């Protein structure tokens, strides 16, 4: 069964479930090829409550009989396909039947489909609508596998999915078009991949006449900018049409913009037009926009009259640093300039510049294709070096990081010194992501020579550069965030040199030498608006343990990326924000940033960045006690981490799973998971992350009755706590020592740990210390003191949204003979919703607002299966039977001021 079929069946099942309590009628719509008829077939197969009847236009009179039958005998599903093609009297009968179902509540479900590329008939325009959206890449890939007669290369599959834009019929038409040699990648794909012949196969005879050229001109204007709509005034001037002229059915107008109701139809209108008509439309748009001082007039003229003389003007306008033109439009101009450029070397330069703008706009796969054209034999050496530098940056965000490192190193050999320094820093970033400290140090060393001292096999004490006789330090590598990505291809400056020197000093455990250059990186970034420098500032701040500056730099980088329309930088800025919030103990804020970051990373094709966001979400869920979410996000992070060699993301995911075990009262399982990550040996986790997991391992080992396993790692953790890079580490160290200490010293260590917590933010870590201290006191029959500590722990866990951990504290209180004090949120009259977990609350609110399970899953970056699971638990916990009852409960508690 294909992913497409499975996804549609899940959506159909959700809809049928909702319709039982939501009026019983839905209009299913979508663009041509989206699968409306298939959706009805799924509904017919899944409907188990009673008979199913498919009603045609010539039998509309049977609707009344069907409703009477349903009233007398039981539930009925009525399916009506292409209702917009019915004649007016038949549509009127259909509207009467829908009104009767909605008003009288007869036990009938009515599903009817209408085309989404034109306005719905007036008889059904007021009915509830379900629009079938595009397939996700995960849904499209199985569809290709099932329909292709031969092996499909991964790169070809990804391009097919991108070009089809989620349309199932277009995707299948592309698969049918390609030979086995092209599907397997042995032969080049045809260009353009989606041409008029393929689009004609999908849209059929749905294209209307276009006597005034308004459809073609709108399609040409939108195609040029890469946007979904076009400037209405510009299009109407180009067509010499009145501003109040009636629009064709395929178009809609709003806020001064014209857009097609269907993106597929816009592509078909342009591709199927005669070449001379397309050129005329572009020439008219160029004339209408001639007063604009930007790229648009030049672009339209280049398609109207493909003159090579326009190439230089296009390239100059697209690379003007003072221009506010977004990256996507700059990319289009540079690609067009390259197409018009006869000189091979200059064409390669323009392809390289286009690839850079494409990457900024979030087009990873497209950027790689353009880089392949910039790396040809006719390209000058600096251009090939620049292409390798940018290729490394692309692969660092979405590809095997070992390959990224090799691209960076090749770039360093091809580029002059300033840019070569940036390339070596990129190679170090890639080695950092791979968890390879030797390669990282090699890239950071002067002249890229290998370090003179071998790295310790266990990566605990890292070799040091020669130091003064009175300054022999040991140390550990760190940081709890990903390494920064290389900046765009611009001249290298002091920021890159300072970051290189700071990273090297950290890896060599010379924190005395790391502070000054890293502090300069932080300050230089925070005093500017360049998003790349701000990201380096955030990374340097995390190395220094300056979480406040890391959050500031991350927030400013996010704002700068949005201001500059740099879509590729948004998920990275959100990644640094999420890690900074985690390090500061604000896991709910980290979760918010990571959910948004995951959506933007997936939208821009940055799977490696998405893996880090999955890891953050797994860590946040491990605090909130959402075991299924921990599993889902950890597995998602590990899938990419294993394929692309992301040791850092993998370590974070394993840590999240272990912490979930610990929160659920399974210390033995947690210790088994964490042992290989934190103890010396070949399976030790990423050198920058594993220290963060040590407190969990010590707690798990001690609770499992095997404290001897943790003694060695506590000594290593002492070095980590002393370097000042983690504000939580000093208090965690004292807690670890208390867990392993003799009874006569543990008491004082717990109290000192709590004193240390007073100097740092974050309720969760303090509550964990209170819980462990309370357990220790209870087992020594100091019950009054134990109750105080355990109650503080329970309240702390509740404040930070960690219900499973709060239950541990409550269980300890009961074991000590005391009932936990009732929290205000759970007191009588405070609302039934207080009984839900944080994730259940979020899902309940979305559902109460009318969202489908699929829409909730997209909003929370989880699977629909997870939403289904939580929603069933919501209904069971609250004693509800339908979504309608949930809506009423949420509305009632909002009115009474209950906190959701």
C-alpha positions in Angstrom: 0.0 0.0 0.0 1.5 3.4 -1.0 2.2 6.2 1.4 -0.3 8.2 -0.6 -3.1 5.7 -0.1 -2.3 5.2 3.6 -2.2 9.0 4.2 -5.5 9.5 2.4 -7.1 6.6 4.3 -6.1 8.1 7.6 -7.4 11.5 6.6 -10.7 9.8 5.4 -11.1 7.9 8.7 -10.5 11.1 10.7 -13.1 12.9 8.6 -15.7 10.2 8.9 -15.1 10.2 12.7 -15.6 13.9 12.9 -18.7 13.9 10.7 -20.5 11.7 13.1 -20.6 14.6 15.5 -20.2 17.5 13.1 -23.2 17.9 10.9 -22.6 15.0 8.6 -21.8 17.0 5.4 -18.5 17.9 3.8 -17.4 19.3 0.4 -14.1 17.7 -0.6 -12.2 19.9 -3.1 -8.7 20.3 -4.5 -6.8 21.0 -7.7 -6.9 18.6 -10.7 -5.0 15.4 -9.9 -5.2 15.7 -6.1 -7.3 12.5 -5.8 -10.8 13.6 -5.0 -12.4 10.5 -6.5 -9.9 8.3 -4.8 -10.8 10.0 -1.5 -14.4 9.0 -2.0 -13.4 5.4 -2.8 -11.5 5.3 0.5 -14.5 6.7 2.4 -16.8 4.0 0.8 -14.4 1.2 1.9 -13.9 2.6 5.4 -17.6 3.3 6.2 -18.7 0.4 8.4 -21.8 1.8 10.0 -24.2 1.1 7.2 -24.7 1.0 3.4 -23.0 3.3 0.9 -24.7 4.9 -2.1 -23.0 6.7 -5.0 -25.4 9.2 -6.5 -25.1 10.5 -10.0 -26.6 13.7 -11.5 -29.2 11.9 -13.5 -30.5 10.2 -10.3 -30.6 13.2 -8.0 -34.2 12.6 -7.3 -33.2 9.5 -5.3 -31.7 11.7 -2.5 -35.0 12.1 -0.7 -35.7 8.4 -0.8 -32.2 7.7 0.5 -32.7 10.1 3.5 -36.0 8.5 4.4 -34.3 5.0 4.3 -31.6 6.2 6.5 -34.0 7.6 9.0 -35.9 4.3 9.2 -33.1 1.8 9.0 -29.8 3.2 10.1 -26.7 5.2 9.1 -26.0 5.8 5.4 -23.1 7.3 3.4 -23.9 9.2 0.3 -21.1 9.9 -2.1 -21.4 12.5 -4.9 -18.4 13.0 -7.2 -18.0 16.1 -9.3 -21.0 17.9 -8.0 -20.0 21.1 -9.7 -20.7 19.4 -13.1 -24.3 18.7 -12.2 -27.0 20.9 -13.8 -28.7 23.6 -11.7 -31.9 21.6 -10.7 -29.8 18.6 -9.6 -27.5 20.8 -7.6 -30.5 22.4 -5.9 -31.8 18.9 -4.9 -28.3 18.2 -3.5 -28.4 21.4 -1.5 -31.8 20.5 0.0 -30.5 17.1 1.0 -27.4 18.6 2.7 -29.6 21.2 4.6 -31.9 18.4 5.8 -28.9 16.3 7.0 -27.4 19.3 8.9 -30.6 20.6 10.4 -32.4 17.4 11.4 -29.5 15.3 12.3 -30.6 12.3 10.3 -28.1 9.4 10.5 -26.6 10.1 7.1 -23.1 11.3 6.0 -22.9 13.2 2.7 -19.5 13.6 1.0 -19.5 15.5 -2.3 -16.5 16.6 -4.4 -16.1 19.7 -6.4 -13.2 21.0 -8.5 -10.9 23.4 -6.7 -9.5 25.3 -9.7 -12.7 27.3 -10.1 -15.4 28.8 -7.8 -17.7 26.3 -6.2 -21.4 26.2 -7.3 -23.5 28.6 -5.3 -25.7 25.8 -4.1 -22.8 24.3 -2.1 -20.7 27.4 -1.4 -21.9 27.6 2.3 -21.2 24.0 3.2 -18.1 23.0 5.2 -15.1 22.3 3.0 -12.2 19.9 3.2 -9.4 20.8 0.8 -7.1 18.0 -0.1 -3.6 19.4 0.2 -0.4 18.2 -1.5 1.4 15.0 -0.6 4.3 15.3 1.8 7.7 13.9 0.6 7.1 11.0 3.0 3.8 10.2 1.3 5.1 10.7 -2.2 8.2 8.4 -2.0 6.2 5.1 -1.6 3.9 6.1 -4.4 7.0 6.4 -6.7 8.3 3.1 -5.5 5.0 1.3 -6.2 4.4 2.8 -9.7 8.0 2.8 -11.1 8.9 -0.3 -13.1 12.6 -0.1 -12.2 14.9 1.2 -9.5 14.7 5.0 -8.8 17.9 6.7 -7.8 17.4 8.8 -4.6 18.4 12.0 -6.3 15.9 11.4 -9.1 13.2 10.5 -6.6 13.8 13.8 -4.7 13.7 15.8 -7.9 10.4 14.1 -9.0 8.9 14.9 -5.6 10.0 18.5 -5.8 8.8 19.1 -9.4 5.4 17.5 -8.7 4.8 19.9 -5.8 2.8 17.2 -4.0 0.3 16.6 -6.9 -0.2 12.8 -7.1 -1.4 12.8 -10.8 1.6 15.0 -11.9 4.0 12.7 -9.9 2.7 9.6 -11.7 2.8 11.4 -15.1 6.5 12.1 -14.5 7.2 8.5 -13.5 5.5 7.3 -16.7 7.5 9.8 -18.8 11.0 8.6 -17.7 12.8 5.5 -19.0 14.4 3.0 -16.6 17.8 4.5 -17.5 16.7 8.0 -16.4 14.9 6.8 -13.3 18.0 5.0 -12.2 20.2 8.1 -12.9 22.2 6.5 -15.7 20.9 9.1 -18.1 20.3 12.7 -17.5 16.8 13.9 -16.9 15.0 15.9 -19.6 14.9 19.7 -19.2 12.5 21.0 -18.3 11.3 18.0 -16.4 7.7 19.2 -16.3 6.8 20.4 -19.8 3.6 21.1 -21.6 3.1 17.5 -22.6 3.2 16.2 -19.0 0.9 19.0 -17.8 -1.5 18.4 -20.6 -1.7 14.8 -19.6 -2.8 15.9 -16.1 -5.1 18.8 -16.7 -6.8 17.4 -19.8 -9.3 19.7 -21.3 -9.8 21.9 -18.2 -8.0 25.0 -19.6 -10.5 27.6 -20.8 -10.0 30.1 -23.6 -7.9 33.2 -22.8 -8.9 35.8 -25.3 -7.6 38.8 -23.4 -4.5 37.1 -22.3 -5.2 37.7 -18.6 -4.5 34.1 -17.6 -1.2 33.9 -19.4 0.0 37.3 -18.2 -0.8 36.4 -14.6 1.0 33.1 -15.0 4.0 34.8 -16.6 4.2 37.4 -13.8 3.9 34.8 -11.0 6.5 32.5 -12.7 9.0 35.4 -12.9 8.9 36.2 -9.2 8.4 32.6 -8.0 5.5 33.7 -5.9 2.0 32.2 -5.8 0.4 35.5 -6.9 1.1 38.5 -9.0 0.7 42.3 -8.7 -2.8 42.9 -10.0 -2.1 46.5 -11.2 0.9 45.3 -13.2 -0.9 42.5 -14.8 -4.0 44.6 -15.7 -1.7 47.4 -17.2 0.1 44.8 -19.2 -3.2 43.4 -20.5 -4.7 46.9 -20.9 -7.7 45.7 -18.9 -9.9 47.8 -16.7 -9.3 47.4 -12.9 -12.9 46.3 -12.4 -12.9 43.9 -15.3 -14.4 40.5 -14.5 -11.9 37.8 -13.8 -11.8 34.3 -15.4 -12.9 31.5 -13.1 -9.4 30.3 -12.7 -8.3 33.5 -11.0 -9.1 35.2 -7.7 -8.2 38.7 -6.5 -7.3 39.9 -3.0 -5.3 42.7 -1.4 -4.1 43.9 -4.8 -2.9 40.5 -5.9 -4.1 38.1 -8.6 -3.6 34.4 -8.1 -4.7 31.1 -9.6 -7.0 29.0 -7.6 -4.8 26.0 -8.6 -1.0 26.2 -8.8 -1.1 23.3 -11.3 -3.4 25.2 -13.6 -1.0 28.2 -13.5 1.9 26.0 -14.6 -0.3 24.5 -17.3 -1.5 27.9 -18.7 2.1 29.0 -19.1 3.6 25.8 -20.4 0.8 25.1 -23.0 0.7 28.6 -24.4 2.3 29.2 -27.8 5.9 30.5 -27.5 5.0 33.7 -29.3 2.2 34.3 -26.9 4.5 33.8 -23.9 7.0 36.2 -25.4 4.3 38.8 -26.0 3.1 38.4 -22.4 6.6 39.0 -21.0 7.1 42.0 -23.3 3.9 43.5 -22.1 4.9 43.0 -18.5 8.3 44.5 -19.2 6.7 47.6 -20.7 4.2 47.9 -17.8 7.0 47.6 -15.3 9.6 49.8 -17.1 9.5 52.5 -14.5 10.5 50.1 -11.7 14.1 50.1 -10.7 14.6 46.5 -10.0 15.1 43.1 -11.7 11.6 42.5 -12.9 11.6 44.6 -16.1 15.0 43.0 -17.1 13.8 39.5 -16.5 10.6 39.9 -18.5 12.5 41.5 -21.4 15.0 38.6 -21.3 12.2 36.1 -21.9 10.5 38.3 -24.5 13.8 38.9 -26.4 16.6 36.5 -25.4 19.4 38.9 -26.1 22.8 37.9 -24.6 23.5 41.6 -24.0 20.9 41.5 -21.2 23.0 38.9 -19.2 25.4 41.5 -17.7 22.6 43.8 -16.7 20.7 41.0 -15.0 23.7 39.7 -13.2 24.7 43.2 -12.0 21.1 43.9 -10.7 21.0 40.5 -9.0 24.3 40.9 -7.2 23.8 44.6 -6.1 24.4 44.6 -2.4 22.2 47.6 -1.9 19.2 45.9 -3.6 16.3 44.7 -1.4 15.4 42.0 -3.9 14.7 38.7 -2.2 17.1 35.8 -2.8 14.5 33.7 -4.8 14.2 36.5 -7.4 17.9 37.1 -7.5 18.4 33.4 -8.1 16.0 33.5 -11.1 17.8 36.5 -12.6 21.2 34.9 -12.2 20.1 31.6 -13.7 18.6 33.5 -16.7 21.8 35.5 -17.0 23.8 32.3 -17.1 21.5 30.9 -19.8 22.2 34.0 -21.9 25.9 33.9 -21.3 28.0 32.4 -24.1 31.4 32.5 -22.2 31.8 29.3 -20.2 33.9 30.8 -17.4 31.4 33.7 -16.9 28.5 31.3 -17.1 30.0 29.2 -14.3 30.4 32.3 -12.1 26.8 33.2 -12.6 25.7 29.6 -11.8 27.7 29.8 -8.6 26.1 33.1 -7.6 22.7 31.7 -8.4 23.4 28.6 -6.2 24.3 30.9 -3.3 21.0 32.8 -3.6 19.1 29.5 -4.0 20.6 28.3 -0.8 19.6 31.5 1.0 16.1 31.0 -0.4 15.9 27.5 1.0 16.3 25.4 -2.1 18.9 22.8 -1.2 18.4 20.3 -4.1 18.2 23.2 -6.6 21.4 24.7 -5.2 23.3 21.4 -5.7 22.2 21.2 -9.3 23.4 24.7 -10.0 26.7 24.0 -8.3 27.3 21.0 -10.6 27.1 23.5 -13.5 29.6 25.8 -11.7 32.2 23.0 -11.2 32.7 22.1 -14.8 36.1 22.0 -16.5 35.7 25.4 -18.1 35.2 27.1 -14.7 38.1 29.1 -13.3 39.9 27.7 -10.2 38.4 30.3 -7.8 34.9 29.5 -9.1 35.4 25.8 -8.6 36.8 26.5 -5.2 33.7 28.7 -4.4 31.5 25.9 -5.7 33.1 23.4 -3.4 32.8 25.8 -0.4 29.1 26.3 -1.0 28.6 22.6 -1.7 30.1 21.9 1.7 27.7 24.3 3.3 24.8 22.6 1.5 25.9 19.1 2.6 26.4 20.3 6.2 22.7 21.2 6.3 21.4 18.3 4.2 23.8 15.5 3.5 26.6 13.3 4.9 28.8 15.5 6.9 31.9 13.6 6.0 31.3 14.6 2.4 30.8 18.1 3.5 34.2 18.1 5.2 35.9 16.8 2.0 34.2 19.5 -0.1 35.5 22.1 2.4 39.0 20.8 2.3 39.0 20.7 -1.5 37.8 24.3 -1.4 40.6 25.3 0.9 43.1 23.9 -1.7 41.5 25.9 -4.5 40.8 29.2 -2.9 43.1 32.1 -2.0 44.0 32.6 1.7 41.0 34.6 3.0 38.4 32.3 1.6 40.5 29.2 2.3 40.4 30.1 6.0 36.6 30.0 5.8 36.8 26.7 4.1 39.0 25.2 6.8 36.6 26.5 9.4 33.8 24.8 7.5 35.7 21.5 7.5 36.1 21.9 11.3 32.3 22.4 11.6 31.7 19.3 9.6 34.1 17.3 11.7 32.4 18.7 14.8 29.0 17.5 13.6 30.5 14.0 12.9 32.0 13.8 16.4 35.6 13.6 15.0 37.7 15.8 17.2 41.0 14.7 15.5 39.7 15.9 12.1 38.3 19.0 13.8 41.7 19.9 15.3 43.5 19.1 12.1 41.3 21.6 10.2 41.7 24.3 12.8 45.5 23.9 13.1 47.8 26.4 11.4 48.3 25.3 7.7 45.9 22.5 8.5 48.6 20.2 9.9 47.6 17.4 12.2 47.9 18.1 15.9 51.3 17.3 17.3 49.8 15.4 20.3 47.5 12.4 19.8 44.0 12.7 21.1 43.1 10.7 24.1 41.3 7.6 22.9 38.4 8.1 25.2 38.1 11.8 24.2 37.9 12.8 27.9 41.1 14.7 28.4 42.0 16.4 25.2 45.6 17.2 24.3 46.9 20.6 25.2 49.1 23.0 23.3 52.3 23.7 25.2 51.6 25.6 28.3 53.6 27.4 30.9 55.0 25.2 33.7 52.6 26.5 36.2 49.5 26.2 34.0 49.0 22.5 33.3 45.3 22.0 32.9 43.2 19.0 32.0 39.9 19.5 30.4 37.0 18.3 28.4 35.6 19.3 25.1 32.2 20.7 25.0 29.3 22.3 23.8 25.6 21.6 24.0 24.8 22.9 20.6 25.8 22.2 17.0 28.8 23.7 15.4 28.1 26.8 13.3 27.8 26.5 9.6 30.1 28.4 7.3 29.1 31.9 6.3 28.2 32.8 2.8 30.9 33.3 0.2 32.2 36.7 1.3 35.6 37.8 2.4 36.8 36.3 5.6 37.2 38.6 8.6 38.3 38.6 12.2 35.1 36.8 13.3 36.1 33.6 11.4 39.7 33.7 12.7 38.6 34.3 16.3 36.0 31.5 16.1 38.7 29.2 14.7 41.1 30.1 17.5 38.4 29.7 20.1 37.2 26.4 18.9 40.7 25.0 18.8 41.4 26.2 22.3 38.2 24.6 23.5 39.1 21.3 21.9 42.6 21.4 23.5 41.0 22.2 26.9 42.7 25.5 27.0 39.7 27.5 28.2 42.0 30.3 29.3 43.0 30.8 25.7 39.4 30.3 24.4 37.7 33.0 26.3 39.1 36.1 24.7 38.6 35.2 21.0 35.2 33.7 21.6 34.1 36.7 23.6 35.1 38.9 20.6 33.0 36.7 18.3 30.0 37.2 20.6 30.4 40.9 20.9 31.1 41.5 17.1 28.0 39.5 16.2 25.7 41.2 18.7 26.8 44.7 17.5 25.7 43.9 13.9 22.8 42.7 11.9 24.5 40.1 9.7 22.6 36.8 10.3 25.8 34.7 9.7 27.8 36.6 12.2 24.9 36.4 14.7 24.8 32.7 14.3 28.5 32.5 15.0 28.0 34.7 18.0 25.3 32.3 19.4 27.6 29.4 18.9 30.5 31.1 20.6 28.3 32.2 23.5 27.2 28.6 24.1 30.9 27.5 24.1 31.5 30.2 26.8 28.4 29.1 28.8 26.9 32.5 28.3 23.3 31.4 27.7 21.9 34.9 27.9 24.0 36.1 25.0 23.3 32.9 23.1 19.6 33.5 23.3 20.0 37.2 22.3 22.2 36.3 19.3 19.9 33.5 18.2 16.8 35.8 18.4 18.6 38.5 16.5 19.8 36.1 13.9 16.2 34.9 13.4 14.9 38.4 13.0 17.8 39.2 10.6 17.1 36.1 8.5 13.5 37.1 8.2 14.3 40.7 7.4 16.7 39.6 4.6 14.3 36.8 3.4 17.0 34.3 4.1 14.8 31.2 4.4 17.8 28.9 4.8 19.0 30.7 7.9 15.7 30.6 9.9 15.9 26.9 11.0 19.5 27.4 12.0 18.7 30.4 14.1 15.8 28.6 15.7 18.2 25.7 16.4 20.5 27.9 18.4 17.6 29.5 20.2 16.2 26.0 21.1 19.6 24.8 22.4 20.1 28.0 24.4 16.7 27.6 26.0 17.5 24.0 26.9 20.8 25.0 28.5 18.9 27.7 30.4 16.4 25.2 31.8 13.5 26.6 29.8 12.4 23.4 28.0 9.0 24.6 27.0 10.4 27.6 25.2 13.0 25.3 23.6 10.1 23.1 22.4 8.3 26.1 20.9 11.4 27.1 18.9 12.2 23.5 17.9 8.7 22.9 16.6 8.9 26.0 14.4 12.5 25.2 13.4 11.5 21.7 12.4 8.8 23.0 10.1 11.1 25.5 8.5 13.9 22.9 8.2 11.7 20.5 6.4 10.3 23.2 4.2 13.8 24.2 3.1 15.1 20.7 2.8 17.6 20.8 5.6 17.4 17.3 7.0 20.5 17.6 9.2 19.1 20.7 10.9 15.7 19.0 11.2 17.5 16.1 13.0 18.7 18.5 15.6 15.3 20.0 16.1 13.9 16.4 16.5 16.6 15.8 19.2 15.5 19.0 21.1 11.9 18.0 20.9 12.8 14.5 22.2 14.7 16.1 25.1 11.8 18.5 25.9 9.3 15.6 25.8 11.5 13.6 28.2 11.0 16.3 30.8 7.3 16.5 30.1 6.9 12.7 30.4 5.6 12.2 26.9 7.1 8.8 26.2 5.6 8.3 22.7 6.8 11.8 21.7 10.3 11.0 22.9 10.4 7.8 20.9 9.0 9.5 17.8 11.4 12.4 17.8 14.4 10.4 18.9 13.8 7.8 16.1 13.4 10.6 13.6 16.7 12.2 14.7 18.5 8.9 14.6 17.3 8.0 11.1 19.0 11.1 9.7 21.9 10.9 12.1 22.8 7.4 11.0 22.5 8.2 7.3 24.5 11.4 7.4 26.9 10.7 10.2 25.5 13.2 12.8 27.1 11.9 16.0 26.0 15.0 17.9 22.3 14.6 17.1 22.5 10.9 17.8 23.9 11.4 21.2 21.2 13.9 22.1 18.5 11.5 20.9 19.9 8.6 23.0 20.1 10.9 26.0 16.5 11.9 25.6 15.4 8.3 25.5 17.4 7.5 28.6 16.0 10.5 30.5 12.5 9.3 29.6 13.3 5.9 31.1 14.5 7.6 34.2 11.4 9.8 34.5 9.2 6.7 34.1 11.0 5.0 37.0 13.2 2.7 34.9 16.7 3.5 36.2 18.3 0.2 35.1 17.1 0.7 31.5 18.4 4.4 31.6 21.8 3.3 32.9 22.1 0.7 30.1 21.3 3.3 27.5 23.6 5.9 28.9 26.6 3.7 29.9 28.1 3.4 26.5 27.6 7.1 25.8 29.3 8.5 28.9 31.9 5.9 29.9 35.3 5.6 28.1 35.2 3.3 25.1 34.6 3.2 21.3 30.9 3.9 21.6 31.2 7.0 23.7 28.9 9.8 22.6 29.8 13.0 20.8 32.6 14.8 22.6 30.6 18.0 22.9 27.5 16.5 24.3 28.2 13.4 26.4 29.1 15.4 29.5 25.6 16.8 29.6 24.2 13.3 30.0 26.5 12.4 32.9 24.2 13.5 35.7 21.4 11.3 34.3 23.8 8.4 34.2 25.0 8.9 37.7 21.4 9.1 39.0 20.4 6.0 37.0 23.3 3.9 38.1 22.9 4.9 41.8 19.1 4.3 41.6 19.7 0.9 40.0 22.0 -0.1 42.8 25.2 0.0 40.7 26.9 3.3 41.9 30.4 1.8 41.2 29.7 2.3 37.4 29.5 6.1 37.9 32.6 6.9 40.0 35.0 7.4 37.0 32.6 9.7 35.0 32.0 11.9 38.1 35.7 12.7 38.1 35.6 13.6 34.4 32.5 15.7 35.1 34.4 17.7 37.7 36.6 19.1 35.0 33.5 20.0 33.0 31.9 21.8 35.9 35.1 23.7 36.5 35.4 25.2 33.0 32.3 27.4 33.5 30.6 26.4 30.2 27.4 25.0 31.7 25.6 27.1 34.4 23.9 23.9 35.7 27.0 21.8 36.0 28.3 22.9 39.5 25.0 22.0 41.2 24.7 18.8 39.2 28.2 17.8 40.2 27.4 18.2 43.9 24.2 16.2 43.4 26.2 13.4 41.7 28.7 13.4 44.5 25.8 13.2 47.0 24.3 10.2 45.2 27.7 8.3 45.5 28.7 9.6 48.9 28.7 7.9 52.3 25.7 8.8 54.6 27.7 11.1 56.8 28.7 13.4 53.9 25.7 13.1 51.5 23.5 15.4 53.6 25.8 18.3 53.3 26.4 17.7 49.6 22.7 17.8 48.8 22.3 21.1 50.8 25.3 22.6 48.9 23.8 21.5 45.6 20.5 23.3 46.5 22.4 26.4 47.4 24.1 26.3 44.0 20.7 25.9 42.2 19.8 29.3 43.7 22.4 30.9 41.4 20.9 29.4 38.2 17.5 29.5 36.4 15.4 26.4 35.7 13.0 24.6 38.0 13.6 21.2 36.5 17.2 20.6 37.7 16.5 22.0 41.2 13.4 19.8 41.5 15.4 16.7 40.6 17.9 17.5 43.4 15.0 18.1 45.8 13.5 14.7 44.7 16.7 12.8 45.2 17.4 14.5 48.5 13.8 13.7 49.7 14.2 10.1 48.7 17.5 9.9 50.6 15.9 11.5 53.7 12.8 9.2 53.6 15.0 6.1 53.5 16.7 7.3 56.7 13.3 7.9 58.4 13.7 11.7 58.5 10.2 11.9 57.4 9.4 15.5 58.2 12.4 16.8 56.3 11.7 14.4 53.5 8.1 15.7 53.1 9.3 19.2 52.8 11.8 18.3 50.1 9.5 16.0 48.2 6.7 18.6 48.2 9.1 21.2 46.9 10.1 18.8 44.2 6.6 18.0 43.2 5.7 21.7 43.0 8.8 22.4 41.0 8.0 19.7 38.5 4.5 21.0 38.1 5.7 24.5 37.6 8.0 23.5 34.7 5.4 21.1 33.1 7.0 17.7 34.1 4.0 15.7 35.3 5.6 12.3 35.2 8.4 13.5 37.4 5.8 15.2 39.7 4.1 11.8 40.0 7.4 10.3 41.3 7.6 12.9 44.0 3.9 12.3 44.9 4.5 8.6 45.1 7.5 9.2 47.5 5.3 11.4 49.6 2.6 8.7 49.9 5.3 6.2 50.7 6.4 8.4 53.6 2.9 8.5 54.9 1.9 12.0 53.6 -0.6 12.9 50.9 0.7 15.5 48.5 -0.8 19.0 48.8 -3.3 19.5 46.1 -2.0 21.9 43.5 -4.2 24.8 42.6 -4.5 23.7 38.9 -6.0 20.4 40.0 -8.3 21.7 42.7 -12.0 21.4 42.5 -13.5 24.0 40.2 -10.2 24.7 38.4 -11.3 22.8 35.4 -11.1 19.2 34.0 -8.5 20.2 31.5 -6.0 20.4 34.3 -6.0 16.6 34.4 -4.4 16.5 30.9 -0.7 16.3 30.2 0.9 19.4 28.4 0.8 17.7 25.0 -2.8 16.5 25.5 -3.7 20.1 26.4 -2.2 21.4 23.2 -4.0 18.8 21.1 -7.3 19.4 22.9 -7.1 23.2 22.1 -6.3 22.6 18.5 -9.1 20.1 18.1 -11.5 22.5 19.9 -10.6 25.2 17.3 -11.8 22.9 14.6 -8.4 21.4 13.4 -8.3 17.9 11.9 -5.9 15.4 13.3 -3.7 15.9 10.3 -3.6 19.7 10.8 -2.8 19.2 14.5 0.1 16.9 13.6 1.5 19.4 11.1 1.2 22.2 13.7 3.0 20.2 16.4 5.5 18.5 14.1 4.3 15.0 15.1 2.7 12.1 13.2 -1.1 11.7 13.0 -0.7 8.4 14.8 0.6 10.3 17.8 -2.3 12.8 17.6 -4.8 9.9 17.4 -3.2 8.3 20.5 -3.3 11.4 22.6 -6.8 12.3 21.5 -8.1 8.9 22.6 -6.4 9.5 26.0 -8.0 12.9 26.2 -11.4 11.5 25.6 -10.8 8.7 28.1 -9.4 11.0 30.8 -12.2 13.5 30.5 -15.0 11.0 29.9 -16.0 12.5 26.6 -17.5 10.7 23.6 -17.1 13.2 20.7 -15.3 16.3 19.5 -18.4 18.3 20.0 -18.3 17.6 23.8 -14.6 18.5 23.8 -15.4 21.9 22.1 -18.1 22.6 24.7 -15.7 21.7 27.6 -12.9 23.9 26.3 -15.3 26.8 25.7 -16.8 26.4 29.2 -13.5 26.3 31.0 -12.2 29.3 29.0 -15.2 31.3 30.1 -14.7 30.4 33.7 -11.0 31.3 33.5 -9.5 27.8 33.7 -5.9 27.8 32.6 -5.4 25.6 29.5 
